[in-house]
Amino acid sequence: MTSEEKREFTARISQANKSELVVIVFEMFDYCIEQAVDGFETGDLEKADKYLKSAKGCVSELRGSLNMKYELSYNLYSIYSYVNKQLTASIVKREPVNIDSVREDMRKLCQSFEEVAKKDTSSSVIQNSQQVYAGLTYGKGTLNEVFMDNEATRGFRA
């Protein structure tokens, strides 16, 4: 992942509510799978291994964030366990094992969570974070992020 992509994900995470965080984790999973598939296609097995392990981390995060008080959570847990099993098989066999079907299943779940996130009006999970605003600057058609300097109100208060 390039530093620009990391910065973009970090900025989104710092402003996201709970539902949006789930969507971001799904998007990170999809990015990792895309990179792993590219690694397999180009014969770069180290890259594939690295990104499959990162995808497993995303699945682990999704599975760990389930609230098991709800029936739906058990169904999602089963899906995440299946996905994790397929990713593990891909790592061990050093070839894609059902990657396309896993990716498609996770994309469908992501679309469902995107719909939920659209209706979630709760505030950002991270409080006292820098506000990120993006807009066109005086440069010719360039998009730059501008960070407000509100250091006095950030961090822990004694």
N, C-alpha and C positions, 0 to 999 in steps of 0.2 A: 504494500500500500504506500503510495507516495505521501510525502509530507502534506501536500495540498489536500489530498483525500482525507488524511487523518484530521487535518484542521477543520475541514468541512463537517465531518462526522462529529467532532468535538463541539463545534459551534451549535450544531443541531441538538446534540444531547444536552448541552447547558441550558437550552431554552424549552425543552420538551416536557410535557406532562407524562403521566404513567402510560397512557395508551400510545402516545407518540414514541415513547422509548421502546415499546414492544415492536412497533413498525420499524424503527431504526435497526433493532437487532436482526429482524428478518432481512432487511436490506443489506446489512453487513454479511449475513449468511450467504445471500445470493451473490454478493461480490466475491466472497471467498470461494464459492463453488465455481464461479466463472473463471477465476484465476487458476484453480486446481485443474479444471478441464483444459485450460490453455496449457498448463504444465504437462498434462498427459499427451496432448496433441503434439507438442513440440519436443517431447522426450525428456523434458526437464523434471525428473521424478522428485528432486529435492523441493522444487517449487510446489509441485502437486501435494507432496507430503505436508509441507508447511501450511498451505492454505486449507487442506482437509482438517488438520488439527485446529486451525482457527475456526473453521466451520463447526467442528465439534464443540468448541468453546461457546459459540453462539447458541447451539442447541442446548448445551448444559445450562446456560443462562436462562433460556426460555423455560426449560423444564424446572429449574429451581425457583422461578418466579410464579409458578402456578399456585393458586389458592385452592387447596384440596377440599374445601368446604362445599364446592360446587361439583355436580355430576360431570359437567363439561370438562373439568380439569382432568378427570381420569381418562377421557377420550384423547385429549391433547397429550397427556403423558404417554399414552400408548403410541401415538404418532411420532412424538419426539424420540421415544426409545427405538422405534423402527428406523428412523432417520439416522440416529446415532450408530445403530448396528451396521447399516449400509456404509456409513462413512468409515467405520472401523475396518470393515471388510475391504474397502478400497485402499486403506492405508496398508493393511497386511499383505494383500495380493499385489499391491503396487500397480493397480489398473482400476478404471472406473467400474464400480459395481452398482448398478441401478441408479446412477447419478442423475440421469435425465428424469426418471420418475420421481425421485426424491426432490429434485429441484422444482418440478411442476407442483407436487403436493405442497411444498413450502410456499410457493408463490400464491397458490389458492388461499392458504391460511393467511398470508400477508394481506391479500386483498380484503379478506374478512376483517382483519384487524384495522386496516385503513378506514373502512366504513365506520367501525367503532370509534376510531380516533377523531373522525370528522364531527362526531356528536359529543365528544368529551370536551367540556368547557372548563375543566379543572385547571388550576395554576401549575406552573412549572415545578418539577420535583426539586430542582436545585434552587434554593433561595440565595439571595445576595450574590448572584453571578453577574458577570459583565453583560450588559445588554449589547447585542450584536445587531447592527443595522447594515444593510447592503443597499447600495444604490449606484447610479451612474455618476461618475466623477467628471471633471472637466476634460479628461482624456477622451480621445475619439472612440466612443463605443466600448470603453472598458468598464468592467464591473469590479469595484473594489469594496472590501469590507472595512467598515469604520467601527472602532471600538470606543464607546463612551468612557471617559476617565472618571469612574465613580469609585476610586480606590478607598475613599473614606468610609464607604458603607459596605465594603466587602469583608468577608472572612468572619472570624470568631470575635465575639464581643465579650469583654470581661465584665 
